[in-house]
Every structure is written in C-alpha cells, then in structure tokens.
C-alpha cells in the first residue's frame, strides 16, 4: 500500500517544530528515526495530515551531564548512544540494553527519544527509563515539563504526552559509580522484541543495598516497575536476600498477557527464573570483585 496524502515540514529549531505541532491540532506526527512510523504510514495505520521531521534540529542531539542527571537528547541515534563513553561510564546498563535493540542497521536510524516516546511494552528503552527513575522532558509552545517515566506510560503505545508536545530529552538520574547493572531478556531471535525482559541497577554501600531500580518489559501493557521487590531489597545485605521470594514480589507487580508469541503463564515462569538468576549472578559478581 501507499501512504495517505500528507504535508511534510522539516524545521531546524525546536520553536518551529512546536509551532507546526500546535497548528496540526492533533493531526501532526513527529518523525525521528522512522523505524515504526514508515511501516504504519505504508499500511495506512497512521494517517497524519502533516509530518514534522525533527532530524535537522541539532539541539535535540547528544549526551550531556548535569549536576543531578545524564541528559540524552531525543534525537540521539541509538548507535551513537551505544558508542558514548560518558554514557557507558554513567549508565552501563542503559548501554547494554541499547545493544539489544533491533540490529545495527536499525540502530543507525532509531533514536533514544523515539523509542521512549513510542512506548512499545516489550522494548528495552522504555523499561530502562522506568527502572532507573528517568524523567521525560517535553516541550510545547505553552511551556515545558518533565514527566516521571513511571507515570508516562498509560497503555500500549499510549503515553501522557499531549498532541502538541515534543519529547526533547530523557534525564536519567545519577547512580553511584559502583552500581550493579541488571539485564536479561528472552526473545525468539536476536533483535526481536523480548518475550520477557528485566532491566535495572542495584547500588550497595557498606555491604548493604541502598538503592534498587528494576523494571520488566514484555510483562504487561506498559513497562512495569518492580516496586515491591525494590522496597524489600533496600537495607539488606545481598546474602540476606530471598531471591525466589523477590521474584514472586516482582511478578506480582506485573500483568503478563497471552498473545501470538507466548502465554501469560509462560511469561510468569520465565520471569521467575530470570529474575532470581540474573539478580543472583549480578550480586555475586559484585561481592567477588
């Protein structure tokens, strides 16, 4: 099929892009990497009246460090983030997760902001944002705001963004330099969306867990924060953890589903195993270092 007719604009500043979104009155669509939008257009599953191409807006690109967070510009390509030494030093689990997104060719076009904004429930980056307590920076002609990632996702491909809002960056709060990355996903093939995935980080000080951030992907209609497991871990030494019990708490926060790829029972079974195994391996490696 061919896309339905649409107007195309390519602004060079954020202000111009926001004006086009406002004038679009809910019928304007942003294109960044285009990895999802282009197939939707071809199938006429998306029929915007105007496409706003933000690829020429340089202010939306790059990784910077502030006093409280690492700021990743929305138009930062996934392969650029993957190769970023500052990002690898600050958030190694984020870089590891990006390496599992699609394939090298798709990561050359795919953007960090595009993936976070889309809200695919089985994708790595939205879950990273939720796990690490990120904030999504969004701009409109009316002003700016930051939306906590755990409040950003409302359902599959549904977010708290207003139609005229533009995601400009994702802010990941600083974690201690010795924080332990936690990542595992199960997929049919490399590059496929995960059937079940776990991502996050754990920080220790004085032999006790001082901070934990964990989230599921592929385990519900949105990325799912493992609140109960996080709370249970904080204040304990790794040797005091009941990994199987923590896995049950983490699964209790999720709402796995049946689809063409797997059943809810399969997802629970796999999640139970990868949670205990991944967390146990991560903490054992940290203790032995």
Secondary structure as UniProt FT lines:
FT   STRAND          7..9
FT   HELIX           14..24
FT   TURN            25..26
FT   STRAND          28..31
FT   TURN            35..36
FT   HELIX           37..42
FT   TURN            43..44
FT   STRAND          50..53
FT   TURN            55..56
FT   HELIX           58..60
FT   STRAND          63..65
FT   STRAND          69..73
FT   TURN            74..75
FT   HELIX           78..82
FT   HELIX           85..90
FT   HELIX           92..98
FT   TURN            99..100
FT   HELIX           104..109
FT   HELIX           112..118
FT   TURN            121..122
FT   HELIX           124..131
FT   TURN            132..133
FT   STRAND          135..140
FT   TURN            141..142
FT   STRAND          143..148
FT   HELIX           149..152
FT   STRAND          153..155
FT   TURN            156..157
FT   STRAND          158..159
FT   TURN            163..164
FT   STRAND          166..173
FT   TURN            177..178
FT   STRAND          180..186
FT   TURN            190..191
FT   STRAND          196..205
FT   TURN            206..207
FT   STRAND          208..217
FT   STRAND          224..225
FT   HELIX           227..233
FT   TURN            234..235
FT   HELIX           238..240
FT   HELIX           243..252
FT   HELIX           264..288
//
